[in-house]
Structure formats: structure tokens, C-alpha cells
Amino acid sequence: MAKSNDMEQNVINLIGSGTEINGDIITNGDIRIDGTVSGNIKSKGKIVLGESGKVKGEINCKNADISGKIDGKIVISDLLALKPSSFIEGDIVANKLAIEPGAKFTGNCTMNGGDQKPSPEIKKPFEPQKK
């Protein structure tokens, strides 16, 4: 007998082309977006943004394949894949990042979810001694 949590994670949500959603989306399952979302999206699974898909807001999930347009911060706990038709305006925080030729990205990128700390061997830049 399957647990209800297992069933929720196998759910695939679809926002079709021509559909517009204003508001936040929270799901335990995967989600594919071919329409437009104005709001934050949080998923414990994978987010796929199709070529016609547009998101204005923050995305937070485990994995993502992006082919559409995003205007906002992206936080990915595992792998973010930017396809050739993707256009990102916003910061990226990801553990792994794959950018295919043709993908466009404007913003800052932090790897390892921002948990990476500088090694103790890194020293401050040379500063001349004052006389």
C-alpha cells in the first residue's frame, strides 16, 4: 500500500499554453509550465518551463529544466539546466548548473546553494605597509 506522500510526489501538474496564473504555487510534485505565472513557485520535485512558458517571481525546487523566460530569483537544490531558448533575468543559486549554447542569463550565480565557505588558505589581497 502506497503512502499518500509518495503519491503526492508522483503528481505532475501542467499549466498549459495560454493559461495565466496570478499567485504563488506550492506543490510536492513536478510541474510543467507552458503558460504564464506571476508569483512564486515552490516544488519538492522538478519544474519544467517550456519555450512558451513565462514566470515572474521566485522559483524554488529540487531540479529544473528551463526553456522559457524567468524574471526573478531561482533557487535549485540539485540541477538547473538552461536550454538554448531560455532567458533568465535574476540571480541563480544552484548545486549544479548546465548552460547550453544560446541560453541567455543576466544576474549573479552562486553554486552549492550558498553553503560553500572559503577555504582557510584564502588570504586577503596584498596591502602595502604604511610608513
Phi and psi in degrees as GROMACS dihedral restraints (atoms count N, CA, C in turn):
[ dihedral_restraints ]
;  ai    aj    ak    al  type     phi  dphi    fc
    3     4     5     6     1   -82.0    20    10
    4     5     6     7     1   144.0    20    10
    6     7     8     9     1   -75.8    20    10
    7     8     9    10     1   153.6    20    10
    9    10    11    12     1   -65.6    20    10
   10    11    12    13     1   -30.6    20    10
   12    13    14    15     1   -64.4    20    10
   13    14    15    16     1   -39.0    20    10
   15    16    17    18     1   -64.3    20    10
   16    17    18    19     1   -39.4    20    10
   18    19    20    21     1   -67.5    20    10
   19    20    21    22     1   -38.6    20    10
   21    22    23    24     1   -64.7    20    10
   22    23    24    25     1   -36.0    20    10
   24    25    26    27     1   -74.5    20    10
   25    26    27    28     1   -18.3    20    10
   27    28    29    30     1   -90.4    20    10
   28    29    30    31     1    -2.8    20    10
   30    31    32    33     1   -72.4    20    10
   31    32    33    34     1   136.0    20    10
   33    34    35    36     1  -114.6    20    10
   34    35    36    37     1   118.4    20    10
   36    37    38    39     1   -94.7    20    10
   37    38    39    40     1   145.3    20    10
   39    40    41    42     1  -132.3    20    10
   40    41    42    43     1   127.7    20    10
   42    43    44    45     1  -113.8    20    10
   43    44    45    46     1   105.7    20    10
   45    46    47    48     1   -74.4    20    10
   46    47    48    49     1   162.5    20    10
   48    49    50    51     1   -59.1    20    10
   49    50    51    52     1   135.6    20    10
   51    52    53    54     1    92.3    20    10
   52    53    54    55     1   -11.7    20    10
   54    55    56    57     1   -89.4    20    10
   55    56    57    58     1   135.8    20    10
   57    58    59    60     1  -121.4    20    10
   58    59    60    61     1   131.0    20    10
   60    61    62    63     1  -123.6    20    10
   61    62    63    64     1   129.0    20    10
   63    64    65    66     1  -112.7    20    10
   64    65    66    67     1   107.9    20    10
   66    67    68    69     1   143.5    20    10
   67    68    69    70     1   169.4    20    10
   69    70    71    72     1   -80.8    20    10
   70    71    72    73     1   149.9    20    10
   72    73    74    75     1  -122.8    20    10
   73    74    75    76     1   128.5    20    10
   75    76    77    78     1  -127.9    20    10
   76    77    78    79     1   125.8    20    10
   78    79    80    81     1  -145.6    20    10
   79    80    81    82     1   152.1    20    10
   81    82    83    84     1   -89.1    20    10
   82    83    84    85     1   -16.5    20    10
   84    85    86    87     1   -99.3    20    10
   85    86    87    88     1  -172.8    20    10
   87    88    89    90     1   -79.6    20    10
   88    89    90    91     1   159.1    20    10
   90    91    92    93     1  -143.6    20    10
   91    92    93    94     1   137.0    20    10
   93    94    95    96     1  -116.4    20    10
   94    95    96    97     1   131.5    20    10
   96    97    98    99     1  -121.4    20    10
   97    98    99   100     1   117.2    20    10
   99   100   101   102     1  -115.2    20    10
  100   101   102   103     1    -5.2    20    10
  102   103   104   105     1  -101.2    20    10
  103   104   105   106     1  -149.1    20    10
  105   106   107   108     1  -121.3    20    10
  106   107   108   109     1   132.1    20    10
  108   109   110   111     1  -124.5    20    10
  109   110   111   112     1   124.4    20    10
  111   112   113   114     1  -110.2    20    10
  112   113   114   115     1    95.2    20    10
  114   115   116   117     1   157.1    20    10
  115   116   117   118     1   174.0    20    10
  117   118   119   120     1   -83.8    20    10
  118   119   120   121     1   147.3    20    10
  120   121   122   123     1  -125.5    20    10
  121   122   123   124     1   127.4    20    10
  123   124   125   126     1  -128.8    20    10
  124   125   126   127     1   127.1    20    10
  126   127   128   129     1  -140.1    20    10
  127   128   129   130     1   142.8    20    10
  129   130   131   132     1   -82.9    20    10
  130   131   132   133     1    -7.6    20    10
  132   133   134   135     1  -110.7    20    10
  133   134   135   136     1  -136.2    20    10
  135   136   137   138     1  -110.2    20    10
  136   137   138   139     1   141.9    20    10
  138   139   140   141     1  -112.7    20    10
  139   140   141   142     1   128.2    20    10
  141   142   143   144     1  -115.7    20    10
  142   143   144   145     1   122.4    20    10
  144   145   146   147     1  -108.7    20    10
  145   146   147   148     1   110.3    20    10
  147   148   149   150     1   -69.5    20    10
  148   149   150   151     1   171.8    20    10
  150   151   152   153     1   -58.5    20    10
  151   152   153   154     1   -34.5    20    10
  153   154   155   156     1   -88.5    20    10
  154   155   156   157     1    -2.5    20    10
  156   157   158   159     1   -78.2    20    10
  157   158   159   160     1   142.8    20    10
  159   160   161   162     1  -137.0    20    10
  160   161   162   163     1   136.1    20    10
  162   163   164   165     1  -131.4    20    10
  163   164   165   166     1   128.4    20    10
  165   166   167   168     1  -117.0    20    10
  166   167   168   169     1    98.6    20    10
  168   169   170   171     1   153.8    20    10
  169   170   171   172     1  -179.2    20    10
  171   172   173   174     1   -84.9    20    10
  172   173   174   175     1   139.9    20    10
  174   175   176   177     1  -114.5    20    10
  175   176   177   178     1   132.0    20    10
  177   178   179   180     1  -138.0    20    10
  178   179   180   181     1   116.0    20    10
  180   181   182   183     1  -160.8    20    10
  181   182   183   184     1  -177.9    20    10
  183   184   185   186     1   -80.2    20    10
  184   185   186   187     1   -51.4    20    10
  186   187   188   189     1  -135.0    20    10
  187   188   189   190     1   153.5    20    10
  189   190   191   192     1  -150.1    20    10
  190   191   192   193     1   140.2    20    10
  192   193   194   195     1  -116.4    20    10
  193   194   195   196     1   117.1    20    10
  195   196   197   198     1  -113.4    20    10
  196   197   198   199     1   122.0    20    10
  198   199   200   201     1  -119.3    20    10
  199   200   201   202     1   -13.8    20    10
  201   202   203   204     1  -101.8    20    10
  202   203   204   205     1  -150.9    20    10
  204   205   206   207     1  -112.3    20    10
  205   206   207   208     1   134.7    20    10
  207   208   209   210     1  -128.8    20    10
  208   209   210   211     1   132.1    20    10
  210   211   212   213     1  -120.4    20    10
  211   212   213   214     1    91.3    20    10
  213   214   215   216     1   156.3    20    10
  214   215   216   217     1   175.4    20    10
  216   217   218   219     1   -75.3    20    10
  217   218   219   220     1   144.1    20    10
  219   220   221   222     1  -122.0    20    10
  220   221   222   223     1   123.7    20    10
  222   223   224   225     1  -120.7    20    10
  223   224   225   226     1   114.5    20    10
  225   226   227   228     1  -123.1    20    10
  226   227   228   229     1   125.2    20    10
  228   229   230   231     1   -78.4    20    10
  229   230   231   232     1   -18.6    20    10
  231   232   233   234     1  -126.9    20    10
  232   233   234   235     1   -97.0    20    10
  234   235   236   237     1  -114.6    20    10
  235   236   237   238     1   128.8    20    10
  237   238   239   240     1  -111.0    20    10
  238   239   240   241     1   123.9    20    10
  240   241   242   243     1  -114.5    20    10
  241   242   243   244     1   119.6    20    10
  243   244   245   246     1  -100.2    20    10
  244   245   246   247     1   115.4    20    10
  246   247   248   249     1   -82.3    20    10
  247   248   249   250     1   165.6    20    10
  249   250   251   252     1   -56.2    20    10
  250   251   252   253     1   -30.0    20    10
  252   253   254   255     1   -90.4    20    10
  253   254   255   256     1     2.2    20    10
  255   256   257   258     1   -75.2    20    10
  256   257   258   259     1   149.1    20    10
  258   259   260   261     1  -140.1    20    10
  259   260   261   262     1   112.2    20    10
  261   262   263   264     1  -116.9    20    10
  262   263   264   265     1   128.3    20    10
  264   265   266   267     1  -122.7    20    10
  265   266   267   268     1    98.6    20    10
  267   268   269   270     1   155.4    20    10
  268   269   270   271     1   170.5    20    10
  270   271   272   273     1   -79.2    20    10
  271   272   273   274     1   150.4    20    10
  273   274   275   276     1  -120.9    20    10
  274   275   276   277     1   132.5    20    10
  276   277   278   279     1  -124.6    20    10
  277   278   279   280     1   116.3    20    10
  279   280   281   282     1  -149.1    20    10
  280   281   282   283     1   156.0    20    10
  282   283   284   285     1   -79.1    20    10
  283   284   285   286     1   -43.6    20    10
  285   286   287   288     1  -132.8    20    10
  286   287   288   289     1   145.0    20    10
  288   289   290   291     1  -136.2    20    10
  289   290   291   292     1   128.0    20    10
  291   292   293   294     1  -121.6    20    10
  292   293   294   295     1   118.8    20    10
  294   295   296   297     1  -116.6    20    10
  295   296   297   298     1   116.8    20    10
  297   298   299   300     1   -84.8    20    10
  298   299   300   301     1   151.6    20    10
  300   301   302   303     1   -56.3    20    10
  301   302   303   304     1   134.6    20    10
  303   304   305   306     1   103.7    20    10
  304   305   306   307     1   -20.8    20    10
  306   307   308   309     1   -66.9    20    10
  307   308   309   310     1   142.8    20    10
  309   310   311   312     1  -117.2    20    10
  310   311   312   313     1   131.8    20    10
  312   313   314   315     1  -142.3    20    10
  313   314   315   316     1   125.6    20    10
  315   316   317   318     1  -125.2    20    10
  316   317   318   319     1   116.2    20    10
  318   319   320   321     1   152.3    20    10
  319   320   321   322     1  -169.1    20    10
  321   322   323   324     1  -102.5    20    10
  322   323   324   325     1   152.1    20    10
  324   325   326   327     1  -127.9    20    10
  325   326   327   328     1   130.5    20    10
  327   328   329   330     1  -120.9    20    10
  328   329   330   331     1   126.4    20    10
  330   331   332   333     1   -93.8    20    10
  331   332   333   334     1   160.0    20    10
  333   334   335   336     1    62.3    20    10
  334   335   336   337     1    32.8    20    10
  336   337   338   339     1    62.2    20    10
  337   338   339   340     1    18.7    20    10
  339   340   341   342     1    77.8    20    10
  340   341   342   343     1     3.7    20    10
  342   343   344   345     1   -86.2    20    10
  343   344   345   346     1    -9.1    20    10
  345   346   347   348     1   -71.0    20    10
  346   347   348   349     1   129.7    20    10
  348   349   350   351     1  -108.4    20    10
  349   350   351   352     1   147.3    20    10
  351   352   353   354     1   -64.7    20    10
  352   353   354   355     1   146.1    20    10
  354   355   356   357     1   -71.2    20    10
  355   356   357   358     1   154.3    20    10
  357   358   359   360     1   -64.2    20    10
  358   359   360   361     1   -19.0    20    10
  360   361   362   363     1   -74.8    20    10
  361   362   363   364     1   -16.7    20    10
  363   364   365   366     1   -72.1    20    10
  364   365   366   367     1   126.5    20    10
  366   367   368   369     1  -114.3    20    10
  367   368   369   370     1   164.0    20    10
  369   370   371   372     1   -66.8    20    10
  370   371   372   373     1   154.2    20    10
  372   373   374   375     1   -61.4    20    10
  373   374   375   376     1   155.1    20    10
  375   376   377   378     1   -60.1    20    10
  376   377   378   379     1   131.1    20    10
  378   379   380   381     1  -122.0    20    10
  379   380   381   382     1   127.6    20    10
  381   382   383   384     1   -64.6    20    10
  382   383   384   385     1   146.7    20    10
  384   385   386   387     1   -73.4    20    10
  385   386   387   388     1   140.0    20    10
  387   388   389   390     1   -85.4    20    10
  388   389   390   391     1   140.8    20    10
